[in-house]
Amino acid sequence: MLESFLVGLAANAFYGVTAQSARTLLAWLRQNKPEMVDAVDAAAARSDDEALKQALLGTIEILASNGQIEISGADIEALRAARIDHEQGLILIGQTRITAPSLVTGGGAGATGQTIIGGDTVLRSQGTQVSVGAGASIIITGNASMKQN
């Protein structure tokens, strides 16, 4: 029963992920976390489902495509890395705490969208912290991004 639930949850987590989003994620991982790509490749070559799950756990990818995503009042923690990419859409973040050893927020190559980080928000990586106070905001547009390690 639990296994069926987890398989369904995984399938729904990837619903709506476009081929371009998957390519963008893979390119980002190859550049920023090559050890993760190597672990995934090795697990896939061995058809080792458990190793594949372990290699993928702990990474969060939020992609707006050409839509809108609003993150409000959330506490998000990634064990390995987090990437928030507005692509051609809009991402609104407010009253939220996002923590990851490596955190990239903004747009990737070719992005035309916008990320707005509103007040009472903290973005924390292994070595940096960006705090946006009440009434303040950070606006990131196009292919600009904020990288925190």
N, C-alpha and C positions, 0 to 999 in steps of 0.2 A: 504494500500500500504506500509506504513512504517513498519507495523507489519510483513508483508511478507519479506521485506528486512532484518529486524532484525533476523527473524527466519533463513533465508538463511545465514546470516553472522555468527550466532552462530553455525550452522551446519558445515560451512566451517572451523570455528576456531577449531573444534574438529576433522576434517578430518585428518586421519593419526596418531591420538593418539593411541598408542598400549595399550593393556591390561596391560602390564608390566609398561608402563609409568604412566597409571592411578593408579595402585597399589602403585608405588613409590611416586607419588604425595600425595595420601591419607595417606600413612605412614608418610611422611614428615609433612603434615598438622596435623596429630594426635599428633606428637611429639612436633612440634613448635607452632602450632596455634590451640589448642584443642577447643577453643571457636568457631572457624569457623566450625569445623566438627560438633560440637553440634548444631549450627544454621542450617547447611545443613540437618542434620538428623531430626531435629524438623520440618523444613519446608517440607521435603519429607514425613514425617509421616502424616502431615496434608494435603498433596497434595496442598500446598500453593505455586503456581508458582511464585508469586511476591516476597514472602519471600525468596524463593530459589534463584532467580536472585540476590536479594540484598545481600544474604550471600556469593555468589560467586564473586560479583563485587569487583574489586580492587586487585585481585591476578593475578600475571603473572608467568607462568611456561614456560620455554624454555628448551626443551629436544632435544638433537641431535640424540638420538637412535644410529644407526651405520653410520649416514650420517654426513654432514657438514653444519654448520650454520655460516653465516658471518653477524655481526652487525657492520655497519660502518656509522658514521655521524648521529647517532640516539640520540634522547632525549626521554628516556623511564622512566615513573613514575608509580609506583604501589601505590595504596592507602593503602593497607594492607601488602602485602608481595610479594617478587619476588624470584624465584629460577631458576638458570641457571645451568643445569646439562649436561655435555658432554656425559654421559653414555659411550658407546663404540665408540663414534664419535669424532668430532672435532668442537669446537666453537672458532671463531675468533672475538674479540671485539676490535674496534679501533675508535678513534675520537668520542667517545660516552659518554653520561652521563646517568647513571642508578640510580634512586632514589627510595627507598622504606623504610618504617619503619624497616622492617626485610629483609635482603638480604643475600642469600647463593649462592656462585659462586664456581663451580668446579665439582667434581664427587661424586655421592652417593655410597652407599654400592655396591660392585661388579663392579664398573666402571673401565674401562681400557682405556678410551679416554683421551682427552687433551683439556684444555681451555687456549687460549693465549690472554692475555689482553694487547693490544698494546698502544702506546703512545697517548697522548692527551685524556685520558679516565679518568672519575671520577666515582667511585662507592660510593654512599652515603646512609647511613642508618640513623635511628633516632639518634644514638649516635656516629657514626664513619664516616670517609671519607677516601677512598684510592684514591690517585691521581697518575696517571702514566704519567710522563712527556714525551715530544717529544723524540723519539729515545730509550726510555726504554720499558720494557715489563715485565709482570709477567706470568710465565708458571705454570699451575696447571695440574698434571697428576694423573691418576688412581683414587682412592677413596679419595684423598686429597681435601679439600674444604676450602673456606674462608667464615666465618660466621660473619655477621655484624648485630648488634642490636642497 
